[in-house]
Amino acid sequence: MFDFTNVLQLVQSFEMLQLLGVNRVVVYKTSSSPETQRILDYYTNKGFVEVIPWSLSRFLNVSRGWLPEHGPGDIHYLGQIPALSDCVYRYMYQSRYVALHDMDELILPQSVNSWSELLPLLENRYGADKCYMFENNVFPITVTLRPPNSQPLPPQGCCPGWHNVSGVNILAHLYHEPIISETHYSNFKIIVNPRAVVIPTVHGLRGSQKGCSWVNRNIARMYHTRAPRQTQLTPDKLIYDGRLLSYSTRLTPNVNTVFTESFKTQEILCFENCFAPPAE
């Protein structure tokens, strides 16, 4: 977490991870806005988040780019690889599985609703205690389109207070870029048994005891809500995916509770059933 200000997406991600059955989130923090710190304090006091101070920039010239020519420095790309290594070894004997991904990424199962249900499926299909790799699907934050049916698009008419919170609303970006051969196997993230890891990298592993398996996208895939990667695409080339909306009836009131309790304001409350999917 470096100069982090994306408060809304941070809270949505934390609440989604709880809905997915995650027990703890570890944040490696260098710097953030006061509003972000308030959210981190809130979840820390709840026992859900552990913040690891990651102040490499106080001692080293930290690169801000993934290639040296994009951002030269003494250590690669904000020190991500040392942070990942620290996480794996710090929690190696505390966790059965760890997920190594960013705050703007969510690994969502497609046929079940939680990781606790997903992981047995992965173990049965690909083998237990392995590294599971999830396809990266980019949902560009530059495009906001309504679903192709009558389902309302959050938070219009329901949570106007969300517009007063800095950051991205993941429920407003439901169209992803098509998967192309150039990016199909890039920028993926993993869930892995930490005891099987030899060397982690930003994307995947350089070494593991039991190998890695690609997870079929119809079982689970990664939702990456960020700036577009295929910048030449027009909105009509994007593909709708409403999986996130299936969590919205639980996610929305949970997010509002966090803002109410952490910022002591009522103006962002909204109806719990506002984002309910249409009756079948």
N, C-alpha and C positions, 0 to 999 in steps of 0.2 A: 504494500500500500504506500504509494508515493504521491504526495501532493493531492490526496484524494478528496473529492468534493461531491461525488455521485451518491448523494444520501438516499434518494428514493429507491434507486436500483439496489443499493446495499441492503436496505430494510426488506425489500421484496425478496431478495436472494436469501437472506437469513431466514425469513418466514417460509419460503419454499423449501429450504433445506430441512427445516423442522417438519414440514408436512411430508417430506420424503423419508423421514425417520432417522436423520442424522443426529448423533448424540452430542457432538462438539465441533465447533469451527475454530480453527487457529488462524489468526491474522498476523502476518509479518508486516509490521508498521514502521515506516520511515517518517512520514509526515502526512497531516490531513487537516481539513478545516475544523473549526470549533464544533460545527454541527455534526460532522462525522464522529468526532471524539465523544460527543454526548451519546450518540447511538452506540458506539463501542462500549462506553461505560454502562449503558443500560443493559446490554446483553451480557457483559462481564458480570454484573451484579446478579443476573439471572442464572449464571453458571453455564451458559450456552457457548460463550465466546471466550477464548484465551488470546490475549494480545501479546505477541513477542516483539519487544523493541528491536528494530532492525536499522541501526544507525550507521551503516557503512559509509554513507556520504559524509559523515563527520571526519572520517579518517582517510578516505580514498576518493579519487575522482571517478564517480560512478557513471558508466555509460548509460544513456537513455535510449539507445537504439539497439536493435538486434544484430546489426552488422557494424563492424568497426568504422566503416566509412560513413555510417549514419549517425554515429555518436561515439567518438573515441573516448577511452577512459582506462582506468586501472583495472576495472572489473566489469564483466559482461552484463549488460542489460539489467541494471538496477539490482544486481546481485541475486537474481532469481534462482540460479542453480544452487548456490550455497544455502539459500532459504529452503529449497525443496529437499536438499540432503539433510539439513537440520531437522525438518519435519519428519522425514522417513525414520531417521535414527532416534529422534526424541520419543516418538510414539510407537516404535517397533514392537514393544511388548505391552502396549496399552490398548492397541486396536487390532481387531481382526482384519479390517480393511481400512485404507485411507484413500480419499479422492484428491488428486492433485489438479486443481483447476482454479481459474480466476473468478472474481466476483461478478463478472458479466457473463459467466458461463453456467449453465445448468444441464445436468445429465438427467433426462426424463425417460422413464420406462413408458412403453407404449401399450402394453396389455395388462399391466398391474399399476398400482399407484404409489408404491414406495420402494426404496432401495432394499429394505428388509425382505420384500417379496421378490424383488428382481435378482438379488445375489444368488439365491438357491437355483433360479432358472439358469443363470450364467454358469454356475458350478456344474450343473447337470449336463449342460450343452458343451461347454468348453473345457471343463476340468476345474477342480477346486484350487484355491490359493494361487491363482495366476494373476497376470496383469491383463485387464480387460480394456480395450481401446475403443473409444466412441467417436463416431463420425461427427465432424464439425459442420454445423449448419448455421450460416450467418444470417441474422435478421437485422437488416440495416435500419439504423435509427433515423435515417433521412426520409423514410417512407412510412406514412400512417394511412392505412386503407381499412375500410370497414370489411368485416367478414362477408363472404359471398352469400350469406343467408340473412335472416332477420335478427340474428343475435346482436345485441348492442355492443358497441366498442367502448370498453372502459377507458378513462373514467368520465366520459362526457355525460353531463347531467346528473352525476352521482357523487363524485368526489372532487368538487372544484378546488378544495384545499390542496390537493396534490400538486396543482400548478404553482403553489407557493413554496414547494419543496424542491431544492436543487436536485437535478439528476434525471435519469431516464425512467420512463414508465414501461416496463417490459410488456404489460398487457395491451399496450397500444401499438406494438410492432409484431404483427402476426404473419408476416410474409417473408420467406427466406429466399436467398439466392439459389439458383439451381446448382446442383453438384456437378462440377466439371472435372475432367481428368487431371487438369493441372493442380487442382486443390483438393482432390478427393481424399488423399492420404496425408494431408498437411494440417498443422495446427490442431490436431486432435488432443484429447486429454484422457486420463486413465483413472480407473479404480483398481487398487492393487493391494495384495497382502504385503505389508511392509517388510516382513521377514524374508520375502523372496527377492527383494530389491538388492542389486549390486551398485548400480550407478543411475540416478535419475537425471533426466534432462527436462528442459522446458516442455517438450512434447514427447512423452513416452519415456522409455528407459534405454540406456545403452547396454545394460546387462541385467539379467534376472535369472533366478534359479530354475524357474518352471516355464519361462517363455511368456509371450503375449499373444492374445487372440483378438481379432477384430470382431466386434459385436454387430450382428445384423441390425440394420437401422429400423427394422420392424419390431425389434425387441426393445431397443433403447438407442437414443442418439443425443448428441449435445446441441443445446440451443444457445447460440452465441449472439447476444444482442449488443451490437456495436456499430461503428462506422462501416460503411460498405467496403467490401473487398473488390467486387466486380463493379467498378465505378461507372462503366459504360452502360450498364443495364437500365432500361426504362421500367417503371413500375409494373407494366403489363407482363413483364418477363418473370416477375417474382411468383413464388408458389405459396399458397395459403396453407398454414398449419395451425389449427386451433387447439392443439393439445394443452397449451398453457391455460386456456380458458376453462378447462375442466377442473382446474384447481381454484378458480377465482372466487367461488362462493365462500370458501374457507380462507383464502389468502387475503381478500380485501378487508374484512373486519379485523383480521389479525394485524395487518399493516396499520390500520387506523388506531388500533389499541396501542401500538408501539409509539406512534406519534403523539397520541393523547397523553400517555404516561410519561414519555421522555421530554416533551416540550410543553406539557401542561396547557394544552389548548383544545378546544372543542370544535374549531372551525373546519377540521378535516374529517369529521365523522360522516358516514354515509350509511345507506341502508344495506343490511347484510345480504339481501337477496337481489341486489341490483344487477349483478353480473351472472345470475343463474342462467345456465344454458336453456334453450327453449325446450318445452315438453315434447317428448316424442309421441 
